[in-house]
Amino acid sequence: MKILLVLLCFLMFTGCASALPEETSGTFSTEETAAPEPVDTEPVSIETQPADPIRELLNQMSLEERVGQLFLARCDARTALNDIAQYHLGGFVLFVQDFDGQTPDSIRETLAAYQNTAKLPLLIAVDEEGGTVTRISRYPAFRDSPFPSARDAFAWGGLAQVLSYEEEKCMLLSSLQINVNLGPVCDIATDPEAFLYQRSLGQNAQVTSGFVSETVQIMDRYGIGSVLKHFPGYGNNSDTHTGTAVDSRSMEVLAENDLIPFAAGIEAGCGAVMVSHTIVQALDAELPASLSPAVHQYLRKDMGFDGVIVTDDLVMEAISGQYGAGEAAVLAVLAGNDLLCSTDYPTQYDAVLDAVLEGRIDIDVLNDRATHVLKWKMALGLLG
């Protein structure tokens, strides 16, 4: 039995020894016997930039289509369907004649036909301020009586009454498939003889700011694009529809008064700002605000606005009388406008397109302007 145990121990020892690694020093190497470092087998996450849908859309558009997006054309029902296709329009502005003799159903059918013709959804805009500027509510088919002006509504029931009408406007426009109202009016006018007196709220900068901010938020809830007007504030100046208007007030006066409602609207998230044709000497002593790079730079840099900048109609006498329709449109784009309100859009479209082809308007400038318009359309839910 002892012999068997000794033999078994001998065999076990020799078996273990043969399994040990061969060493040259007669000692074990800690380097060779150390346990291997654990390997992380989790998949490595590679961050990628999400696709920019606006950039992708822009890259698919022709040069002519990009130029067309810069035009908010005055609608001519006789040629509208052809104009949408020929000029690739960004949208239409509807006026009184577009609602005369119509019903809600007929307007919806007409606008549906426009949208179905367009390769990209159209901005459909209207001036429904109330008071002296009513395009829709003046007709009983759409409302029992015209909307009152903000000034009159405030006199009757304060800001709550004004905002009640603003909400009703949004409901009406939304029901008709109209997606932009050219308002609210941010101007502060104190002279009863001033052009914007009846169209302004008739209150100081602080109260007007509250009206503007609340109105922008109401419009946003209903999916109606807001357009603050008329930057940087008309004040008591004369009508630029009929001639040149010069504002000689200091920058301090503008900053402490007229610019405050615009700042409130920008902070509230407005989609667009309309620039007036007034020469505002504190910002540019020579050029109308709508054609002034300095005015647009102030709006972008100093006021931090990154939405759509839109001109007032470029056929107004203050512009067309001095510059001509085509040149006015080119200067408007170069100044920094993204969207041109245009009655003479056939002439102005060709002028802008030629300026791009000739290199006067850089392609990057065109792309920047069109991008702002497309982003606004996306924000309004028009691009999905």
Solvent accessible surface area in square Angstrom, and as a share of the most:
residue,aa,sasa,rsa
1,M,172,0.77
2,K,167,0.71
3,I,144,0.73
4,L,109,0.54
5,L,95,0.47
6,V,104,0.60
7,L,96,0.48
8,L,95,0.47
9,C,85,0.51
10,F,124,0.52
11,L,102,0.51
12,M,121,0.54
13,F,147,0.61
14,T,53,0.31
15,G,41,0.39
16,C,88,0.53
17,A,46,0.36
18,S,94,0.61
19,A,87,0.68
20,L,97,0.48
21,P,66,0.41
22,E,169,0.76
23,E,50,0.23
24,T,148,0.86
25,S,84,0.54
26,G,69,0.66
27,T,89,0.52
28,F,126,0.52
29,S,37,0.24
30,T,114,0.66
31,E,152,0.68
32,E,124,0.56
33,T,87,0.51
34,A,67,0.52
35,A,89,0.69
36,P,124,0.78
37,E,146,0.65
38,P,125,0.79
39,V,125,0.72
40,D,117,0.61
41,T,121,0.70
42,E,127,0.57
43,P,122,0.77
44,V,130,0.75
45,S,100,0.64
46,I,142,0.72
47,E,165,0.74
48,T,114,0.66
49,Q,171,0.76
50,P,115,0.73
51,A,74,0.57
52,D,72,0.38
53,P,73,0.46
54,I,8,0.04
55,R,113,0.41
56,E,85,0.38
57,L,39,0.19
58,L,1,0.01
59,N,98,0.50
60,Q,140,0.62
61,M,13,0.06
62,S,50,0.32
63,L,45,0.22
64,E,68,0.31
65,E,22,0.10
66,R,35,0.13
67,V,0,0.00
68,G,0,0.00
69,Q,5,0.02
70,L,0,0.00
71,F,0,0.00
72,L,4,0.02
73,A,0,0.00
74,R,80,0.29
75,C,6,0.03
76,D,40,0.21
77,A,74,0.58
78,R,212,0.77
79,T,59,0.34
80,A,1,0.01
81,L,88,0.44
82,N,91,0.47
83,D,9,0.05
84,I,6,0.03
85,A,62,0.48
86,Q,99,0.44
87,Y,22,0.08
88,H,57,0.26
89,L,3,0.01
90,G,0,0.00
91,G,0,0.00
92,F,0,0.00
93,V,6,0.03
94,L,3,0.02
95,F,32,0.14
96,V,36,0.21
97,Q,103,0.46
98,D,21,0.11
99,F,0,0.00
100,D,84,0.44
101,G,74,0.71
102,Q,63,0.28
103,T,67,0.39
104,P,40,0.25
105,D,86,0.45
106,S,31,0.20
107,I,6,0.03
108,R,79,0.29
109,E,121,0.54
110,T,49,0.29
111,L,3,0.02
112,A,48,0.37
113,A,41,0.32
114,Y,11,0.04
115,Q,51,0.23
116,N,128,0.66
117,T,57,0.33
118,A,16,0.12
119,K,160,0.68
120,L,27,0.13
121,P,41,0.26
122,L,0,0.00
123,L,1,0.00
124,I,0,0.00
125,A,0,0.00
126,V,0,0.00
127,D,15,0.08
128,E,0,0.00
129,E,21,0.10
130,G,3,0.03
131,G,32,0.31
132,T,95,0.55
133,V,16,0.09
134,T,5,0.03
135,R,45,0.16
136,I,0,0.00
137,S,1,0.00
138,R,102,0.37
139,Y,39,0.15
140,P,106,0.67
141,A,52,0.41
142,F,21,0.09
143,R,45,0.16
144,D,146,0.76
145,S,57,0.37
146,P,69,0.43
147,F,2,0.01
148,P,21,0.13
149,S,7,0.05
150,A,15,0.11
151,R,40,0.14
152,D,60,0.31
153,A,1,0.01
154,F,46,0.19
155,A,82,0.64
156,W,164,0.57
157,G,39,0.38
158,G,23,0.22
159,L,53,0.26
160,A,79,0.62
161,Q,56,0.25
162,V,2,0.01
163,L,29,0.15
164,S,60,0.39
165,Y,40,0.15
166,E,15,0.07
167,E,63,0.28
168,E,65,0.29
169,K,7,0.03
170,C,4,0.02
171,M,106,0.47
172,L,26,0.13
173,L,1,0.00
174,S,44,0.29
175,S,53,0.34
176,L,0,0.00
177,Q,109,0.48
178,I,3,0.01
179,N,15,0.08
180,V,2,0.01
181,N,11,0.06
182,L,7,0.03
183,G,6,0.06
184,P,8,0.05
185,V,9,0.05
186,C,0,0.00
187,D,2,0.01
188,I,14,0.07
189,A,4,0.03
190,T,101,0.59
191,D,56,0.29
192,P,90,0.57
193,E,154,0.69
194,A,12,0.09
195,F,62,0.26
196,L,0,0.00
197,Y,44,0.17
198,Q,93,0.41
199,R,40,0.14
200,S,0,0.00
201,L,2,0.01
202,G,31,0.29
203,Q,58,0.26
204,N,86,0.44
205,A,3,0.02
206,Q,116,0.52
207,V,51,0.29
208,T,1,0.01
209,S,14,0.09
210,G,26,0.25
211,F,7,0.03
212,V,0,0.00
213,S,24,0.15
214,E,73,0.33
215,T,0,0.00
216,V,2,0.01
217,Q,75,0.33
218,I,10,0.05
219,M,3,0.01
220,D,107,0.55
221,R,163,0.60
222,Y,70,0.27
223,G,34,0.33
224,I,6,0.03
225,G,2,0.02
226,S,6,0.04
227,V,1,0.01
228,L,0,0.00
229,K,3,0.01
230,H,6,0.03
231,F,0,0.00
232,P,1,0.00
233,G,2,0.02
234,Y,3,0.01
235,G,1,0.01
236,N,74,0.38
237,N,22,0.11
238,S,67,0.43
239,D,35,0.18
240,T,1,0.01
241,H,85,0.38
242,T,104,0.60
243,G,22,0.21
244,T,82,0.47
245,A,3,0.02
246,V,72,0.42
247,D,3,0.01
248,S,88,0.57
249,R,64,0.24
250,S,49,0.32
251,M,47,0.21
252,E,114,0.51
253,V,67,0.38
254,L,0,0.00
255,A,49,0.38
256,E,128,0.57
257,N,46,0.24
258,D,1,0.00
259,L,8,0.04
260,I,51,0.26
261,P,0,0.00
262,F,0,0.00
263,A,48,0.37
264,A,20,0.16
265,G,0,0.00
266,I,29,0.15
267,E,155,0.69
268,A,29,0.22
269,G,54,0.52
270,C,11,0.07
271,G,17,0.16
272,A,0,0.00
273,V,0,0.00
274,M,6,0.03
275,V,0,0.00
276,S,1,0.00
277,H,2,0.01
278,T,1,0.00
279,I,22,0.11
280,V,1,0.01
281,Q,81,0.36
282,A,40,0.31
283,L,33,0.17
284,D,26,0.14
285,A,68,0.53
286,E,140,0.63
287,L,55,0.27
288,P,4,0.02
289,A,0,0.00
290,S,0,0.00
291,L,4,0.02
292,S,0,0.00
293,P,72,0.45
294,A,44,0.34
295,V,1,0.00
296,H,6,0.02
297,Q,110,0.49
298,Y,43,0.16
299,L,0,0.00
300,R,55,0.20
301,K,149,0.63
302,D,100,0.52
303,M,35,0.16
304,G,52,0.50
305,F,6,0.03
306,D,117,0.61
307,G,18,0.17
308,V,1,0.00
309,I,0,0.00
310,V,2,0.01
311,T,0,0.00
312,D,17,0.09
313,D,23,0.12
314,L,0,0.00
315,V,55,0.32
316,M,15,0.07
317,E,87,0.39
318,A,5,0.04
319,I,0,0.00
320,S,31,0.20
321,G,55,0.52
322,Q,126,0.56
323,Y,44,0.17
324,G,31,0.30
325,A,22,0.17
326,G,15,0.15
327,E,65,0.29
328,A,0,0.00
329,A,0,0.00
330,V,5,0.03
331,L,42,0.21
332,A,0,0.00
333,V,0,0.00
334,L,65,0.32
335,A,7,0.06
336,G,11,0.11
337,N,0,0.00
338,D,0,0.00
339,L,1,0.01
340,L,0,0.00
341,C,9,0.05
342,S,1,0.01
343,T,51,0.30
344,D,48,0.25
345,Y,11,0.04
346,P,53,0.33
347,T,62,0.36
348,Q,0,0.00
349,Y,10,0.04
350,D,73,0.38
351,A,23,0.18
352,V,0,0.00
353,L,23,0.11
354,D,68,0.35
355,A,4,0.03
356,V,14,0.08
357,L,114,0.57
358,E,135,0.60
359,G,55,0.53
360,R,116,0.42
361,I,1,0.00
362,D,73,0.38
363,I,75,0.38
364,D,99,0.51
365,V,42,0.24
366,L,0,0.00
367,N,22,0.11
368,D,62,0.32
369,R,29,0.11
370,A,0,0.00
371,T,22,0.13
372,H,33,0.15
373,V,0,0.00
374,L,0,0.00
375,K,109,0.46
376,W,17,0.06
377,K,0,0.00
378,M,64,0.28
379,A,87,0.67
380,L,34,0.17
381,G,53,0.51
382,L,39,0.19
383,L,40,0.20
384,G,93,0.89
